[in-house]
Amino acid sequence: MTKSELVAKLATQHPDLRADDLEKLVNTVFEEITQALVTGGRVELRGFGAFSVRQRAARKGRNPRTGTAVAVPSKRVPFFKTGKELRVRVNK
């Protein structure tokens, strides 16, 4: 599901709300999750899952074209862990 599909689905479920307002709402939720992760926080949505940031250590990589070793710097990456309720519903 894309963001526009999510907005369209919300618009059909809530015809009393304008699509522009729903789009702002979805964008605000995503922006708040992003800002929490940027600052090193964690976002937990009960029953759905938790977003967090993990640190990946620096390592030696390999250029697939030339085969030469390449230094890959350490970096922070977003991580999502599913909640129990979501796992149960997906595996029904």
N, C-alpha and C positions, 0 to 999 in steps of 0.2 A: 504494500500500500504506500502510495506516495503522499506527500504533504497535501497536495491539492485534492487527492481522493479522500483524505481524512477530513478536510474542510467541507467537501461536498457531502460526505456521510453525516457530519454534524449538522449541516444545513437541512438535510432531509429529516433528521430526528428532532430538530428544533426550528420549525418554520417561523416562529415568532422572532428569531434573531436574524440580523442581517449577515450575509456572507462575509462582508468586510470586517465586521466585528469578530466573527468566528476565526477568520484568518489572523487577525491581530492577536486573538487569544492563543491560538496554536503557536504562532511565532514567539509570543511572550514566554510560553511554557518551555519551548526549546531553547530560547535565549537564556532563561534562568538556569536550566540544566547545564548549558555550556559554561556560563559564568561560574557556577559552583565548581565545575571540573577544572577550569582554568586556574582558580584560586587554590586548587588542591583538595577541595571538599569532596563530599560523597552525597549522592542523591538516591534515596530509597523510596520506591513506590510499593507499598505493601501489597503483596499478592502478585505483583508484576515482576519486580526485580530491582537491582541496585546498580547504579552507575558509579564508577570510581576511576582513579588514575593509577596506573602502575608504572614503575621505572624499569626500563630495559637497560641492561648494562652494555657498555661498549664491547664490540667484538670485531673479529676479522671476517670480512665477507670475501666474495670472489666475483669478479667481473665475468659474467657468463660468456661474453663475446671474446675476451682475450685470455681469460683464465688467470689474470694477475690478481694478487691479494689487494683488498681495499679495506681501509679502516672505516668501520661504521661507528659513529659516535653514539653515546648513550642518549636515550630520549624517553620522554613520557608518552604513554599511549593510553587512550580511553579503554575501559574494560567494563563489560556488562555481565552480571551474574543473575540468572533467572531466579525468580521467586518460586517457592514450592507450588503455589496454586497454579501458576502458569505452566510449570513442568507437568503437573497432573493433567491439566486440560489439554495440552498438546499431545500427551501420550494416551489419551482415551481411545 
